[in-house]
Amino acid sequence: MTDASRRAFRIAYDGRPYHGFQRQPDVRTVSDAILAALRDLDVFDASAGDVLPGYAAAGRTDAGVSALAQTVAFECPDWLTPAALNSELPVDVRAWASADVDREFHATHDATAREYTYHLHAPDALLSRARDAIEALSGEHDFQNFTPDDSGTVRDLVGEVRRDEDFLVVTLRSDGFPRQFVRRAVTVIHAVASGGTGLDRVETLLGDEALEGPQGIAPAPPEPLVLTRVEYPGLSFDGDESALPSTREIFETKAIDHRANARVASTIADGIEPGV
């Protein structure tokens, strides 16, 4: 590879058709889509291996989880812009910004903060108690009962919840998240907000005792979850003027399609009546 440098790319994707970000055998993943595009662009020689040397991402999103600011970094030729990468990516995976980085930069290890946003469909009356639950979870705790991971469970969490139309928008921020943490936290927040459990349940979950089976927490559905922010000290990403309009248009069209699908489903639901 001539005239190569290390570059970080911001990647947005609709994660619902994918089995997560991280590569897995025999299933479709976002990382597979990115690496396939790089092979088709001759950014690396597939005969030398099936992974681009130095390739790393900010985080692993679960199956069905989407992203606005997933970040991948690797060695690439100078001509590889987000728009060039998009020419071989599937339409639901888009690069939209990039930054030149040092050779030592690592997209996973150098991230100092990650932010996830969950769109929880819920009545307005739940907002106050949802905020109580967020406050109880915020701060530094051992979140061993919020993840199947055995290590990396002590985290300093910043959370907030706000109302946006029919949704409670839950935002959780930390330097990193163990597996399924955000989705399990949302399950607890919703349970407290709806009155299904009290705040004392949060205290129990944050305690030293490991809770399993019926005492544990099931993760909330993945589809309403988005990786919305990843921060790197001193690093600024430049939006690609060729990629930004088309990327925005693609996801705006998806939003319209999903709203139309929701209205169709509502029409059917509203029309199901006895004696008709």
N, C-alpha and C positions, 0 to 999 in steps of 0.2 A: 504494500500500500504506500503510494508516494504522497508527499505533502499532507501527511496525516497529523491530526491533533486530537486531543481529548475534548469531547463536547458533551454537555448535558442537555437533554431535551425534556420539555414539559409535554406530557401525553394525556389527552382526554379520551375517555372511552365509555361506551354503554356496556357495562359488564354483564348484563342479563343473558346474552347468548353464550357467555364464556364460563368455563369451569375455573374461574379465578385468574390471577395474574401469573403465578409461578408455573413453570413448565411441569407437566405431568404426562405419563405415558397414556396414549390412546384417547385423549380428550382434547378438546379445543381450548386453548388458553390465550390470553392477551400477549404474553411473552412470546409464544410461538408465532403469533401474527407479526410481531415486530422483527423477530429474527428471520422469518421467511422473507419479509420485505427487504431486509439488509442483504440477504443472500441474492435476491433477485436483482438488487442494485450493484452487485459485485463489490460490496463493502468488505466482505471477507470471503475467504476460500472455504467452501463447505467441505472440500476434500480433506482439509486439515483438521476438521472437527466440526461439531454441530452447534458450538457456542462461540460467539465472538469473544476473543480474549479481553479480559477486563470489564466485560459487560456486567452491570449491576443496576438495581432499581431501588427506589426509596422504600418500598414496602410491598408485602404480599397482600393483595386484596382477595377476599374469599370469593367463591363462585357466586355470581350474581351481583357483586358489588361493583359500582361504577367509580370513575375518577375524573376530576377536573385537573388535578395537578400531580398525577403520578410523574416521577422523574427517573429517567434512565440515562446512564452515562457510559461511554465507550470510546475507543479509538476509531476515528473515521476520517475520510478525506475532507478537505476544506470545502468542497462543493456540496457536501451533504447538508442541506438546509431542511427545516421542517417541511416546507412545500415539496422538496425532492423526496423526502421520506414518505410523505402522503401519497405520492404517485404510485406506490406499491402496497400501501396499507389498505386493509378493508375499510369500508366507509364508516364503520362504527368505532374505529380507532384512529385518532388524529393527533399528529404533532402540531403544536401551535406556537411554541417559543423555544429558544435555545440560549446557551451561554457557553463560552469557551472556559475551560477549567484546567487546573494544574494536572500534571500526570498522576499525582498522588490522590487526586479527588476520588472519593468513593460515595456513590449515591445513597447507599444504605447507612454507612457509618458516620458520614459527615453531616447528616440531617440533625438539626437541633430541636426541631418541633414538627409535629404532624397534627393535622386537624381533620376530623371526620364529622360529617353532618348527616343526621338521620331525620327523615321526614315521616313523622308519626301522625297518622290520621286519628284525630281525637277531638272531643268536644272542648269548647273554650273553658268550661268549668274545671277542667283538669289542670289548667295552667299553674295555679298557685301551688298545688300539692306536687306537681312535677318539679317546680323550682325548689321546693323543700327537699325533694329527693336528690336533685343535682347538688345542692349545697352540702348535703350529708356525704355525698361521694367525693366532692372536691377536696383537694389537698393531697398530701403524701400518705399512701396506704399500701398495705400488701393486698393485692387484688387476686390472691390465689384462687378464690372461689368464683372468679369471673373468666377463667380461661382453663383450657386443658393443659397449658404449658406448666412445666415444673420449675422453671427458672425465669428470671426477668419479670417477676410479678410485682415488684415494688415500683410504683410509679407516682409521680406528682401530677395530679389531674386538675385541669381547669375546665369547668363545664358551664354551659348556659342553655336556657330554653326560652324560645319566644313563639308568639302566635303569628302565623301567616295563613290567612284564609282558614281552610278547614284542617290545618296541620299544626302540630307542635313541632317546631324545628329545634332539634337537640344537637348542640355542637359540643364536642369533646376534644380537648387539646392536651397533648403531652409530648415528651421527647420521643416516645415510642409506645406501641401498644402490643401486648401479647395477643395470641390468636383468639378470635371471637370476643375480645373484650368489649368492644363498643356495642355489639348486638346483645350481649348478655346484660350490659349496663342499661340499655334501652328497655329490656324486659323488666328489670327491677324498677326503673323510673315509671314505666307505664303501670305496673302493679301498685305502686304507692299512689300515683296520681288518680287511679280509678277506684281506690279504696280496697283493692284486693288484698293488700297487706299494709302494715304500718311501718313507720320509720325505724322501729326496733328491728325489723328484718334486715335493714341496711347495716345496722350495727353488728348483727350476728354474722352477716356475710363478710364484713371487714375484720372479723375476729381471727384468732389464731387457729381455730379448729377448721380442718378441711371438711367441706360438706359435699356429699356425693349422692347419686341416685335421686330419690324424690325430694331431698333437701336442697339439691343443686338448682342451677338456673339454666333454663333452655334459652338458646340464642333467638333473638327476634329475626324475622325474615330478612334476607340480605338485600333484596331489591331496592328498598328505600334508602340505602346507605351510599354515601359518596365520599371519597377521599378529596377534600376540598383545598388543602394547603400543605405544603412541605417547605420548611425554611432551612436555608444554608447561610451561615454568617458571611456577610460581605459579598454575597453572590447575587447579581441582578440578571434576570432573564429578559431577553429582547423578543418581543412578539414579531412573528414573521408576517409582514404585510401581505404576502402572497397567500399565506395559509389561514390568517385570521378570519377573513370574510366567509370563505367556504366552510370552515369549521363551525363558525357561528350559525350559518344557514343550515347545515346538516342537523345540528342539535335542535334548532328552532323547529325544523320540519318534523323531527321526531316528537317534540313536545306537542305539536298540533295533532299529529297522528294519534298519540296516546290520549289526548283530550277527546278526540272524536270517538275512539274506541270506548272510552269511559262513558260517553253519552249513549252509545249503542247499548252497552250493558245496563245502564240506568233505565233506558226505555223499556228493556225487557223486564227488568226487576219490578219497575213501577206497574207494568201491565199484568203481572201475575196476580190474579184475583180469583176468589172462589165464584163459581157460577157463571164464568164468562166463556 
